[in-house]
Amino acid sequence: MPFTNEADVHLLLSCLQPAAHSQQLLQILKMSQEPEPKANVGGNLTVAVVKTPDGRQSFRVSIDEAKRKHVLERVEQVRQSAHWALRDRIKAPSHEREGR
C-alpha cells in the first residue's frame, strides 16, 4: 500500500506500537542513506521509504498475508476506541470535562 502522507503511516504504525516508537522509526527510515530503507514492525508489516528522483519521499507498507486479518482488526479496535472517546467527550457537560 503506498502512502504519500507521513501522518497516515504514523497513525497506522501507532495502532500496532507506541506512538513514540512509530515516530522514531519513521525518522530513522527517512534519514537512512540506503536506496530504499525499510523496517519490519513486530513481524506484522514492513514499512519502506521510497525516494523519488525529484527528492520527495513516500512510504510503502506491506502487511504479512498471514497476519493481515490481525493487523486490520487491531486498526479497527483503535479506531473504535478513538471514536468512543471522542463521542463520550462531546456528550459530557463542560463542567465534567473541566473537572468541576
N, C-alpha and C positions, 0 to 999 in steps of 0.2 A: 504494500500500500504506500503510495507516495504522499508526502506531506510537504507543503511549502511553508507552512506556518509553524515555527518552533513551539509556540504556546500550545498548539494542538498535540504535538508529540509529548510535550511535558505533561499535559493533562492525562494522556494515555498511560505514560510511564508511572505517574503518581497514583494511578489506580492499583498498580502492582507492587510499588515500593514507596518508601517515604519520599515526599516531595523534594527534600533537600538532596537526597541521593540522585533523584531524577535530574535535577538542575545541574548537579556536579557532573554527572555522566555526560549530559549534552555539551557542557562546556569543554570537557576533556576531548570529546569527539570533534568538536568544531575547531579546536586548537591543534589537533593532530596534523603532522606533516605527511601522513600516509595518503596515497592516492584516493582511497575510499575507506576511511576509518569506520570500524563497526564494533559493536559490543553486544554480547548476549546478556539478556536480563532474566535472571532466575531460571534459565532453561526454557522460558516460555516464548520469548521473542528475541529478534535481533534488530538492532537499530543501526543504520548506516547513514553516514553523511555523504551526500552526493554533491560534488563541487562541479559547477558548470564552467565552461571555458571563459565565460564573462565574469567569473568570480563569485557568483551567487551560490548559496548553499540551500539544498533541500534535504529532506530526510526520507529514507525508505525503511519501512517497518515490515518485517517478515515474521508471521506468527507460526510457530511449530504446528503442523497439521494435527498432530495427536493432542495438542493442548489448546487448540483454537476455542473449543467449547468452554473450557475453564477460564480462559482469558476474557472471552466475551461475557461470561456470567459475572466475573469479578467487576468488569467495567460497568455492567448494568447495576450491580449492587451499589457501587459507589455513586452512580448517577441517581439512583433512587434515594439513597441516604441524603445526598445533597438537596434533592427536590423536597423531601420531607422536612429537612432542617429549615429550608427557606420558607416553606409553607407555614410551619409552626411559628417561625419568627414573624411572619406577616400577620398571622392571626392573633398573636399575643398583644394585649393592650400595651401602649407605650410605657406606662409606669412599671409593668412587669419586665420589659426589656431593659429599662434603666435601673432596675434593682431597688425600686422604691417600695 
